[in-house]
Amino acid sequence: MRKKIAAGNWKMNTTLLQGIDLFNEISIRLNEIQLSGVQVIIAPSFVHLAKFVSLARLNNSICISAQNCSHEEKGAFTGEVSPEIIKSTGAEMVIIGHSERRKYFNESDELIEQKINLSIKTGLTPIFCCGESEIQRSQNQHFNTIKLQISKALFNLPPTDFCKVIVAYEPIWAIGTGKNATPEQAQEMHHYIRSLIEDKYGMHIAGATPILYGGSCNSENSDALFKNPDVDGGLVGGASLNAEEFIKIIRSLAAN
Ligand code: PGA
């Protein structure tokens, strides 16, 4: 059985106090409903990681993730945050290759590969994001785009490292737009991604790799998305900033 995962990507939102309120509300509700079988992840700002790690340790099993990391191990890189520094806060995961990083910070597949390698070496679990643009989809290039992104960033990993990766399919046209992929589009792409992994690493690893959907996932569409056999959860942006909404999404994941 694959892990079901609900990850909240808070992006550049919430001050420390707002974040603590939101985190507490989510964890209180999570404790009330006592779900089993869903791993809940929250990715706050770098500067709040240590605080949320200590809050998570106090009350439940929420896992804390960074939203990005440096591709360099250490040294004179002002403003950068290495996987080792992230790990030292107690955070266990890191989102890598988000389309906002690719678009606004010109992150290439090569750079993303370096980040993946370094994060695994450091003992962090990478949540690797891939996704096509609206134009690429309209030109029927979506499968090819995803294949290239995945093979460049992940397929040089030995099987023992690949199996530490969580994949997130996030079509760019669906992120923050209110226009989610249909359940059929999500299933089709997730199935394709799993078949790529199977070709490269075999059935066992492909069957065990969690593939999350991201892009305007909310409590209205999560049920239909999570019903799909290859959709193992969600990477949720906007809707994870509202505790009630995020909990509904987690509940629908647990039910499917
Ligand atoms: P969204 O963001 O849910 O606000 O569309 C998802 C993401 O970027 O991870």
Residues whose N, C-alpha, C, O or C-beta is under 5 A from the ligand:
A	BS01	PGA	N9 A174 I175 G176 T177 G214 G215 S216 C217 L235 V236 G237 G238 A239
